[in-house]
């Protein structure tokens, strides 16, 4: 990544305007309707064999679920994620139902698709999402005790961003994206 860049013209404004805030407005709640739309967007994501191997544990400030998540945040994420109107723990089901397969190589990828859909839906609703992995995975897994075959992968903080998006964002070039697997570029 080099200098900050503006997105190419023609990219959808929801994608061009998306950013991961490090500050959320603690007074902006994510109500039941908004939560339902975020989960509905994730529900419609594509998945291998339509397996939909994702699940979410959600908590909003003032809810017992939120209180269960907070102690497991790393200090680096607790500084900003606690002010979000919603914390989402993302899980994937790596066991493939009704087959002899014990592991789906696509489950994490499919979960990523669902979170991407949720992120774009948040942006469309005037919210922002910041995905992260700075939390105690072992402690949170023990706390939530997911069913066998399910694994916690990441978290997302969703809410009203406090402040404006940064001017430009450093992004790899399209040329680098196309050449990265084969040879050094840029």
Number of C-alpha atoms within 10 A of each C-alpha: 11 10 10 13 14 12 15 8 8 7 10 10 12 16 13 15 15 18 18 17 23 18 19 24 15 17 11 16 17 18 11 9 8 15 18 12 15 21 18 15 19 25 17 13 18 15 18 13 7 9 15 20 23 24 20 17 16 19 20 23 18 9 10 10 15 19 13 13 24 17 15 19 20 15 12 10 16 15 12 17 28 20 25 29 26 24 27 21 22 21 21 24 23 20 18 16 14 6 8 8 11 11 14 17 13 16 22 18 15 21 26 20 20 26 27 17 21 26 27 20 22 23 21 15 15 11 20 26 29 22 20 15 14 15 20 14 17 10 14 19 15 10 13 14 12 15 8 9 13 17 19 21 16 19 24 23 27 30 29 25 24 16 11 9 14 10 9 13 16 12 14 15 14 9 10 15 10 11 13 13 9 7 9 8 12 11
